[in-house]
Amino acid sequence: MEFRRGFKAEANRIAVRVRERMGLVPSAAIDPWLICEHFDIGVLRLSEIDIDCSQFLTSERSPFSAVTVPCGPAIAIVHNDMHHPYRQRSNICHELAHCFLGHKAVPPLTEEGEKNHDGGIEAEANFLAGSLLITNEAAIFILKSGLSHQAQGIYGVSQPMLDYRLRVSGAMTRFRRSMVA
């Protein structure tokens, strides 16, 4: 996916600003639930909603991850609490990314019953979600501090997310260059 010019840097700036507003350094691990609380965004577990969601709560592999729901002037994120805790964190950050990027909430289905999906918007939210979980500064900190083996637990991310962020942040390249110099 090609992003508009400057988007990746913008995503990192947003992730760093979120930390600053919460009194954290750019390399700090974050708690998505605390971000939601700080920005007055409600978080609801799918298992607590008073409608039949049983088809989505049968396994960790459920296709439903999360959705942002406008509630008048407020916003809430409904997330699948049957997913692995690391995936829940990623799901919530994905929805936070939609909020921080100003993406308009749309119904999950079109009038024809088709899935309402905009690949560009989803790609932006995916990228910012990763940046929220591990900023470029955090990726560099992980490598310079020798925390590669503990980072998954520290930052609450899956191994594929950790590897992805270390790669796309440029931290791996910068770290390798610093080892040669």
GROMACS elastic network, one bead per residue, 0.5 to 0.9 nm:
[ bonds ]
;  ai    aj funct       b0    kb
    1   119     6  0.88938   500
    1   120     6  0.78482   500
    1   123     6  0.71803   500
    2     5     6  0.88101   500
    2   120     6  0.87144   500
    3     6     6  0.79553   500
    3     7     6  0.61699   500
    3     8     6  0.76159   500
    3   120     6  0.79915   500
    3   123     6  0.83105   500
    3   124     6  0.75102   500
    4     7     6  0.56500   500
    4     8     6  0.85523   500
    5     8     6  0.80567   500
    6     9     6  0.54913   500
    6    10     6  0.61580   500
    6    11     6  0.87223   500
    7    11     6  0.60573   500
    7    12     6  0.86937   500
    7   124     6  0.81661   500
    8    11     6  0.50526   500
    8    12     6  0.64269   500
    8    13     6  0.87206   500
    8   124     6  0.88129   500
    8   127     6  0.76728   500
    8   128     6  0.79541   500
    8   131     6  0.87685   500
    8   169     6  0.88025   500
    9    12     6  0.51894   500
    9    13     6  0.62473   500
    9    14     6  0.87124   500
   10    14     6  0.62056   500
   10    15     6  0.86626   500
   10   128     6  0.89096   500
   11    14     6  0.51425   500
   11    15     6  0.62884   500
   11    16     6  0.86979   500
   11    97     6  0.88809   500
   11   101     6  0.87588   500
   11   124     6  0.84954   500
   11   127     6  0.74512   500
   11   128     6  0.52224   500
   11   129     6  0.87349   500
   11   131     6  0.65089   500
   11   132     6  0.81779   500
   11   135     6  0.89279   500
   12    15     6  0.50088   500
   12    16     6  0.61246   500
   12    17     6  0.84911   500
   12   128     6  0.73491   500
   12   131     6  0.57343   500
   12   132     6  0.75771   500
   12   135     6  0.59803   500
   12   136     6  0.66571   500
   12   137     6  0.88018   500
   12   169     6  0.89728   500
   13    16     6  0.50944   500
   13    17     6  0.60057   500
   13    18     6  0.85587   500
   13   135     6  0.87168   500
   14    17     6  0.50231   500
   14    18     6  0.61457   500
   14    19     6  0.87083   500
   14   100     6  0.76820   500
   14   101     6  0.88182   500
   14   128     6  0.81230   500
   14   131     6  0.84716   500
   14   132     6  0.79473   500
   15    18     6  0.52118   500
   15    19     6  0.65166   500
   15    20     6  0.88064   500
   15    26     6  0.79439   500
   15   128     6  0.74706   500
   15   129     6  0.86429   500
   15   131     6  0.59622   500
   15   133     6  0.81228   500
   15   134     6  0.84276   500
   15   135     6  0.64352   500
   16    19     6  0.51563   500
   16    20     6  0.62172   500
   16    21     6  0.87316   500
   16    24     6  0.86781   500
   16    25     6  0.77761   500
   16    26     6  0.51038   500
   16    27     6  0.82016   500
   16   131     6  0.87064   500
   16   132     6  0.78573   500
   16   135     6  0.69427   500
   16   137     6  0.86001   500
   17    21     6  0.61124   500
   17    22     6  0.85280   500
   17    26     6  0.81048   500
   18    21     6  0.52387   500
   18    22     6  0.63819   500
   18    23     6  0.87896   500
   18    24     6  0.84804   500
   18    26     6  0.89521   500
   18    35     6  0.78078   500
   18   132     6  0.81210   500
   19    22     6  0.50252   500
   19    23     6  0.61927   500
   19    25     6  0.63392   500
   19    26     6  0.62038   500
   19    27     6  0.86754   500
   19    28     6  0.75480   500
   19    29     6  0.89496   500
   19    30     6  0.76249   500
   19    35     6  0.87194   500
   19   132     6  0.87309   500
   20    24     6  0.52854   500
   20    25     6  0.64308   500
   20    26     6  0.71974   500
   21    24     6  0.74703   500
   21    38     6  0.87110   500
   22    25     6  0.89898   500
   22    34     6  0.88908   500
   22    35     6  0.77689   500
   22    38     6  0.73609   500
   24    27     6  0.80949   500
   24    28     6  0.61433   500
   24    29     6  0.86231   500
   24    30     6  0.85009   500
   25    28     6  0.54288   500
   25    29     6  0.89748   500
   26    29     6  0.86957   500
   26   135     6  0.69015   500
   26   136     6  0.84649   500
   26   137     6  0.60440   500
   26   138     6  0.67640   500
   27   134     6  0.75021   500
   27   135     6  0.64474   500
   27   136     6  0.78714   500
   27   137     6  0.51438   500
   27   139     6  0.76363   500
   27   140     6  0.83939   500
   27   141     6  0.66482   500
   27   142     6  0.86232   500
   28   134     6  0.83139   500
   28   135     6  0.85258   500
   28   137     6  0.88467   500
   28   138     6  0.67033   500
   28   155     6  0.83384   500
   29   132     6  0.89975   500
   29   133     6  0.69813   500
   29   134     6  0.72192   500
   29   138     6  0.79353   500
   29   154     6  0.67900   500
   29   155     6  0.50968   500
   29   156     6  0.80710   500
   30    33     6  0.88771   500
   30    34     6  0.78499   500
   30    35     6  0.77211   500
   30   132     6  0.77917   500
   30   133     6  0.66374   500
   30   134     6  0.85642   500
   30   155     6  0.71353   500
   30   156     6  0.86615   500
   31    34     6  0.53230   500
   31    35     6  0.64337   500
   31    36     6  0.88478   500
   31    89     6  0.77305   500
   31   133     6  0.85083   500
   31   155     6  0.87262   500
   31   156     6  0.86314   500
   32    36     6  0.62657   500
   32    37     6  0.86503   500
   32    89     6  0.60877   500
   32    90     6  0.83610   500
   32    92     6  0.64130   500
   32    93     6  0.62127   500
   32    96     6  0.82879   500
   32   132     6  0.86841   500
   32   133     6  0.83644   500
   33    36     6  0.50781   500
   33    37     6  0.62436   500
   33    38     6  0.86239   500
   33    41     6  0.89804   500
   33    42     6  0.88795   500
   33    43     6  0.73119   500
   33    89     6  0.81967   500
   33    92     6  0.79172   500
   34    38     6  0.59708   500
   34    39     6  0.85349   500
   35    38     6  0.50027   500
   35    39     6  0.61756   500
   35    40     6  0.84284   500
   35    41     6  0.81997   500
   35    96     6  0.84906   500
   36    39     6  0.52481   500
   36    40     6  0.58922   500
   36    42     6  0.64745   500
   36    43     6  0.71204   500
   36    76     6  0.87613   500
   36    77     6  0.87027   500
   36    92     6  0.87640   500
   36    96     6  0.76712   500
   37    40     6  0.50359   500
   37    41     6  0.59539   500
   37    42     6  0.70530   500
   37    43     6  0.84121   500
   38    41     6  0.77160   500
   39    42     6  0.89682   500
   40    74     6  0.77863   500
   40    75     6  0.78597   500
   40    76     6  0.87518   500
   41    74     6  0.70315   500
   41    75     6  0.53459   500
   41    76     6  0.53347   500
   41    77     6  0.71671   500
   41    96     6  0.86911   500
   42    74     6  0.80299   500
   42    75     6  0.62908   500
   42    77     6  0.60301   500
   42    78     6  0.83505   500
   43    75     6  0.88692   500
   43    76     6  0.55355   500
   43    78     6  0.59350   500
   43    79     6  0.74539   500
   43    92     6  0.85244   500
   44    47     6  0.84948   500
   44    48     6  0.70703   500
   44    49     6  0.74769   500
   44    76     6  0.71142   500
   44    77     6  0.61040   500
   44    79     6  0.63703   500
   44    80     6  0.88217   500
   45    48     6  0.53940   500
   45    49     6  0.69270   500
   45    77     6  0.84897   500
   45    78     6  0.57840   500
   45    79     6  0.53163   500
   45    80     6  0.61152   500
   45    81     6  0.56442   500
   46    49     6  0.54665   500
   46    50     6  0.89033   500
   46    53     6  0.70818   500
   46    56     6  0.84210   500
   46    57     6  0.78241   500
   46    66     6  0.85027   500
   46    78     6  0.60067   500
   46    79     6  0.55866   500
   46    80     6  0.51199   500
   46    81     6  0.62822   500
   46    82     6  0.84223   500
   47    50     6  0.82828   500
   47    53     6  0.71782   500
   47    54     6  0.80725   500
   47    57     6  0.70779   500
   47    79     6  0.88618   500
   47    80     6  0.73616   500
   47    81     6  0.67936   500
   47    82     6  0.80785   500
   48    51     6  0.86328   500
   49    52     6  0.79671   500
   49    53     6  0.77644   500
   49    78     6  0.87221   500
   50    53     6  0.85016   500
   51    54     6  0.88108   500
   52    55     6  0.79287   500
   53    56     6  0.55956   500
   53    57     6  0.65226   500
   54    58     6  0.64120   500
   55    58     6  0.59683   500
   55    59     6  0.89504   500
   55    62     6  0.80804   500
   56    59     6  0.74395   500
   56    61     6  0.88740   500
   56    62     6  0.53823   500
   56    63     6  0.70349   500
   56    64     6  0.61661   500
   56    65     6  0.89277   500
   56    80     6  0.76839   500
   56    82     6  0.84705   500
   57    60     6  0.77430   500
   57    62     6  0.67471   500
   57    64     6  0.87497   500
   57    80     6  0.72800   500
   57    81     6  0.79713   500
   57    82     6  0.59392   500
   57    83     6  0.86633   500
   58    61     6  0.82195   500
   58    62     6  0.68765   500
   58    82     6  0.76922   500
   59    62     6  0.55983   500
   59    82     6  0.63678   500
   59    83     6  0.73704   500
   60    63     6  0.88529   500
   60    80     6  0.87552   500
   60    81     6  0.86841   500
   60    82     6  0.53537   500
   60    84     6  0.63952   500
   61    64     6  0.86007   500
   61    82     6  0.85118   500
   61    83     6  0.69955   500
   62    65     6  0.74042   500
   62    80     6  0.82308   500
   62    82     6  0.80322   500
   62    83     6  0.75622   500
   64    67     6  0.84973   500
   64    79     6  0.80507   500
   64    80     6  0.65891   500
   65    78     6  0.85204   500
   65    79     6  0.58331   500
   65    80     6  0.52752   500
   65    81     6  0.85830   500
   65    83     6  0.77024   500
   65    87     6  0.84082   500
   65    88     6  0.76223   500
   65    91     6  0.59804   500
   65    92     6  0.85655   500
   66    77     6  0.67830   500
   66    78     6  0.54115   500
   66    80     6  0.60264   500
   66    88     6  0.83943   500
   66    91     6  0.58839   500
   66    92     6  0.67977   500
   66    94     6  0.83278   500
   66    95     6  0.70382   500
   67    76     6  0.83764   500
   67    77     6  0.56669   500
   67    78     6  0.53884   500
   67    79     6  0.65530   500
   67    91     6  0.86312   500
   67    92     6  0.85017   500
   67    95     6  0.64829   500
   67   105     6  0.89682   500
   67   108     6  0.82646   500
   68    75     6  0.69096   500
   68    76     6  0.58052   500
   68    78     6  0.64461   500
   68    79     6  0.87641   500
   68    95     6  0.59232   500
   68    96     6  0.81902   500
   68    98     6  0.80711   500
   68    99     6  0.81547   500
   68   105     6  0.67775   500
   68   106     6  0.88985   500
   69    74     6  0.86790   500
   69    75     6  0.57884   500
   69    76     6  0.51851   500
   69    77     6  0.60064   500
   69    78     6  0.73016   500
   69   105     6  0.70169   500
   69   106     6  0.87236   500
   69   107     6  0.88243   500
   70    73     6  0.71436   500
   70    74     6  0.60750   500
   70    76     6  0.63812   500
   70    77     6  0.87257   500
   70   105     6  0.70345   500
   71    75     6  0.54375   500
   71    76     6  0.68715   500
   72    75     6  0.76461   500
   75    99     6  0.86790   500
   77    92     6  0.71542   500
   77    95     6  0.68642   500
   77    96     6  0.82088   500
   78    92     6  0.84166   500
   79    82     6  0.88952   500
   79    83     6  0.89182   500
   79    88     6  0.70823   500
   79    91     6  0.70766   500
   79    92     6  0.68588   500
   80    83     6  0.60174   500
   80    88     6  0.69784   500
   80    91     6  0.83765   500
   81    84     6  0.77769   500
   81    85     6  0.78195   500
   81    88     6  0.66503   500
   82    85     6  0.83809   500
   82    88     6  0.83526   500
   83    86     6  0.80857   500
   83    87     6  0.60338   500
   83    88     6  0.59575   500
   84    87     6  0.51946   500
   84    88     6  0.62215   500
   84    89     6  0.87830   500
   85    89     6  0.63027   500
   85    90     6  0.87038   500
   85   156     6  0.79040   500
   85   157     6  0.87018   500
   86    89     6  0.51547   500
   86    90     6  0.63635   500
   86    91     6  0.86446   500
   86   156     6  0.54529   500
   86   157     6  0.50517   500
   86   158     6  0.60416   500
   87    91     6  0.59443   500
   87    92     6  0.85140   500
   87   156     6  0.88508   500
   87   157     6  0.73896   500
   87   158     6  0.73808   500
   88    92     6  0.61205   500
   88    93     6  0.85027   500
   89    92     6  0.52918   500
   89    93     6  0.61685   500
   89    94     6  0.85954   500
   89   133     6  0.82197   500
   89   156     6  0.73414   500
   89   157     6  0.76012   500
   90    93     6  0.50518   500
   90    94     6  0.60821   500
   90    95     6  0.87436   500
   90   126     6  0.87245   500
   90   129     6  0.64859   500
   90   130     6  0.74130   500
   90   133     6  0.74660   500
   90   156     6  0.88476   500
   90   157     6  0.73887   500
   90   158     6  0.89441   500
   90   161     6  0.89588   500
   91    94     6  0.50866   500
   91    95     6  0.65062   500
   91    96     6  0.87157   500
   91   129     6  0.80525   500
   92    95     6  0.51529   500
   92    96     6  0.61313   500
   92    97     6  0.85299   500
   92   129     6  0.82017   500
   93    97     6  0.59654   500
   93    98     6  0.86777   500
   93   125     6  0.83443   500
   93   126     6  0.84336   500
   93   128     6  0.79137   500
   93   130     6  0.77178   500
   93   132     6  0.66821   500
   93   133     6  0.73657   500
   94    97     6  0.50388   500
   94    98     6  0.66170   500
   94    99     6  0.89702   500
   94   122     6  0.85179   500
   94   125     6  0.53622   500
   94   126     6  0.56918   500
   94   127     6  0.82748   500
   94   128     6  0.71729   500
   94   130     6  0.80294   500
   94   132     6  0.88343   500
   95    98     6  0.51495   500
   95    99     6  0.65820   500
   95   100     6  0.88396   500
   95   125     6  0.72429   500
   95   126     6  0.89481   500
   95   129     6  0.79110   500
   96    99     6  0.50100   500
   96   100     6  0.61358   500
   96   101     6  0.84880   500
   96   125     6  0.81520   500
   96   128     6  0.87933   500
   96   129     6  0.74497   500
   96   132     6  0.89282   500
   97   100     6  0.50383   500
   97   101     6  0.59147   500
   97   102     6  0.83787   500
   97   103     6  0.84912   500
   97   124     6  0.79321   500
   97   126     6  0.76436   500
   97   127     6  0.84690   500
   97   128     6  0.56515   500
   97   129     6  0.57279   500
   97   132     6  0.80616   500
   98   101     6  0.52446   500
   98   102     6  0.61423   500
   98   103     6  0.51048   500
   98   104     6  0.78203   500
   98   105     6  0.82203   500
   98   121     6  0.79538   500
   98   122     6  0.82454   500
   98   124     6  0.81613   500
   98   125     6  0.55684   500
   98   128     6  0.86161   500
   98   129     6  0.89339   500
   99   102     6  0.51739   500
   99   103     6  0.61586   500
   99   104     6  0.81339   500
   99   105     6  0.86514   500
  100   103     6  0.77967   500
  100   128     6  0.89752   500
  101   124     6  0.83565   500
  101   125     6  0.77927   500
  101   128     6  0.86734   500
  102   105     6  0.89451   500
  103   106     6  0.89703   500
  103   121     6  0.73665   500
  103   125     6  0.89187   500
  105   108     6  0.89637   500
  106   109     6  0.83467   500
  106   116     6  0.75992   500
  107   110     6  0.69666   500
  107   115     6  0.89268   500
  107   116     6  0.69563   500
  108   114     6  0.84768   500
  108   115     6  0.60314   500
  108   116     6  0.52682   500
  108   117     6  0.78386   500
  109   112     6  0.76421   500
  109   113     6  0.53688   500
  109   114     6  0.53382   500
  109   117     6  0.85067   500
  110   113     6  0.51716   500
  110   114     6  0.52452   500
  110   115     6  0.62775   500
  110   116     6  0.55411   500
  111   114     6  0.74252   500
  112   115     6  0.89403   500
  113   116     6  0.86267   500
  114   117     6  0.88908   500
  117   120     6  0.89998   500
  117   121     6  0.84379   500
  117   122     6  0.76882   500
  118   121     6  0.55278   500
  118   122     6  0.61970   500
  118   123     6  0.86365   500
  119   122     6  0.50996   500
  119   123     6  0.59977   500
  119   124     6  0.86138   500
  120   123     6  0.51390   500
  120   124     6  0.62798   500
  120   125     6  0.86867   500
  121   124     6  0.51670   500
  121   125     6  0.62508   500
  121   126     6  0.86231   500
  122   125     6  0.50575   500
  122   126     6  0.60641   500
  122   127     6  0.85963   500
  123   126     6  0.50122   500
  123   127     6  0.61612   500
  123   128     6  0.86170   500
  124   127     6  0.51952   500
  124   128     6  0.61713   500
  124   129     6  0.84625   500
  125   128     6  0.51882   500
  125   129     6  0.59195   500
  125   130     6  0.86398   500
  126   129     6  0.51019   500
  126   130     6  0.64444   500
  126   131     6  0.88070   500
  127   130     6  0.52907   500
  127   131     6  0.64120   500
  127   132     6  0.87436   500
  128   132     6  0.60107   500
  128   133     6  0.85605   500
  129   132     6  0.50527   500
  129   133     6  0.63360   500
  129   134     6  0.86743   500
  130   133     6  0.51350   500
  130   134     6  0.60638   500
  130   135     6  0.76910   500
  130   161     6  0.71054   500
  130   162     6  0.87094   500
  130   164     6  0.84561   500
  130   165     6  0.66842   500
  131   134     6  0.50332   500
  131   136     6  0.71518   500
  131   165     6  0.74383   500
  131   169     6  0.85272   500
  132   135     6  0.61083   500
  133   138     6  0.89653   500
  133   155     6  0.67311   500
  133   156     6  0.79335   500
  133   157     6  0.74026   500
  133   161     6  0.89651   500
  133   165     6  0.89235   500
  134   137     6  0.78531   500
  134   138     6  0.55634   500
  134   139     6  0.62608   500
  134   155     6  0.70717   500
  134   157     6  0.86523   500
  134   161     6  0.88932   500
  134   162     6  0.77536   500
  134   165     6  0.66202   500
  134   166     6  0.85084   500
  135   139     6  0.62587   500
  135   140     6  0.87021   500
  135   165     6  0.79337   500
  135   169     6  0.76744   500
  136   139     6  0.50772   500
  136   140     6  0.63554   500
  136   141     6  0.85948   500
  136   165     6  0.76849   500
  136   166     6  0.79186   500
  136   168     6  0.86023   500
  136   169     6  0.50273   500
  136   170     6  0.75038   500
  136   171     6  0.69172   500
  137   140     6  0.52322   500
  137   141     6  0.61087   500
  137   142     6  0.86259   500
  137   169     6  0.84636   500
  137   171     6  0.82476   500
  138   142     6  0.60120   500
  138   143     6  0.87006   500
  138   166     6  0.89534   500
  138   171     6  0.89549   500
  139   142     6  0.51511   500
  139   143     6  0.65391   500
  139   144     6  0.87384   500
  139   162     6  0.84345   500
  139   165     6  0.67813   500
  139   166     6  0.53569   500
  139   167     6  0.87161   500
  139   169     6  0.68832   500
  139   170     6  0.83910   500
  139   171     6  0.57529   500
  139   172     6  0.82753   500
  140   143     6  0.53417   500
  140   144     6  0.60719   500
  140   145     6  0.83736   500
  140   166     6  0.76775   500
  140   169     6  0.82839   500
  140   170     6  0.82935   500
  140   172     6  0.77155   500
  140   174     6  0.79373   500
  140   175     6  0.72271   500
  141   144     6  0.51845   500
  141   145     6  0.57674   500
  141   146     6  0.82847   500
  141   147     6  0.80761   500
  141   171     6  0.86544   500
  142   145     6  0.53774   500
  142   146     6  0.60924   500
  142   148     6  0.58569   500
  142   150     6  0.87901   500
  142   151     6  0.66587   500
  142   166     6  0.85754   500
  142   171     6  0.89091   500
  143   146     6  0.51466   500
  143   147     6  0.61696   500
  143   148     6  0.61094   500
  143   166     6  0.83294   500
  143   171     6  0.74446   500
  143   172     6  0.76020   500
  143   175     6  0.68124   500
  144   147     6  0.77790   500
  144   175     6  0.70769   500
  145   148     6  0.82522   500
  146   149     6  0.78368   500
  146   150     6  0.87203   500
  147   150     6  0.52446   500
  147   151     6  0.55411   500
  147   154     6  0.89334   500
  148   151     6  0.52803   500
  148   152     6  0.77073   500
  148   162     6  0.87005   500
  149   152     6  0.70874   500
  149   153     6  0.86311   500
  150   153     6  0.56930   500
  150   154     6  0.62305   500
  150   155     6  0.87090   500
  151   155     6  0.57669   500
  151   156     6  0.78178   500
  151   157     6  0.80995   500
  151   162     6  0.75759   500
  152   155     6  0.55600   500
  152   156     6  0.55714   500
  152   157     6  0.51687   500
  152   158     6  0.62034   500
  152   159     6  0.62436   500
  152   161     6  0.86577   500
  152   162     6  0.64757   500
  153   157     6  0.68911   500
  153   158     6  0.85812   500
  154   157     6  0.81881   500
  155   162     6  0.86031   500
  157   160     6  0.81785   500
  157   161     6  0.60662   500
  157   162     6  0.63067   500
  158   161     6  0.51997   500
  158   162     6  0.62496   500
  158   163     6  0.86570   500
  159   162     6  0.50235   500
  159   163     6  0.60696   500
  159   164     6  0.84352   500
  160   163     6  0.51373   500
  160   164     6  0.59972   500
  160   165     6  0.85906   500
  161   164     6  0.50102   500
  161   165     6  0.60821   500
  161   166     6  0.85297   500
  162   165     6  0.52689   500
  162   166     6  0.61444   500
  162   167     6  0.85695   500
  163   166     6  0.52124   500
  163   167     6  0.61951   500
  163   168     6  0.87024   500
  164   167     6  0.51507   500
  164   168     6  0.60177   500
  164   169     6  0.82340   500
  165   168     6  0.52764   500
  165   169     6  0.56138   500
  165   170     6  0.83659   500
  165   171     6  0.83081   500
  166   169     6  0.56580   500
  166   170     6  0.67283   500
  166   171     6  0.54920   500
  166   172     6  0.58508   500
  167   170     6  0.56544   500
  167   171     6  0.64338   500
  167   172     6  0.57195   500
  167   173     6  0.77172   500
  168   171     6  0.76395   500
  168   172     6  0.84588   500
  169   172     6  0.78375   500
  169   173     6  0.89531   500
  170   173     6  0.54214   500
  170   174     6  0.61977   500
  170   175     6  0.85320   500
  171   174     6  0.50910   500
  171   175     6  0.58515   500
  171   176     6  0.84590   500
  172   175     6  0.51168   500
  172   176     6  0.60888   500
  172   177     6  0.85692   500
  173   176     6  0.52248   500
  173   177     6  0.62155   500
  173   178     6  0.86621   500
  174   177     6  0.51581   500
  174   178     6  0.61991   500
  174   179     6  0.87515   500
  175   178     6  0.51101   500
  175   179     6  0.63410   500
  175   180     6  0.89181   500
  176   179     6  0.51593   500
  176   180     6  0.65534   500
  176   181     6  0.89247   500
  177   180     6  0.52623   500
  177   181     6  0.63302   500
  178   181     6  0.52391   500
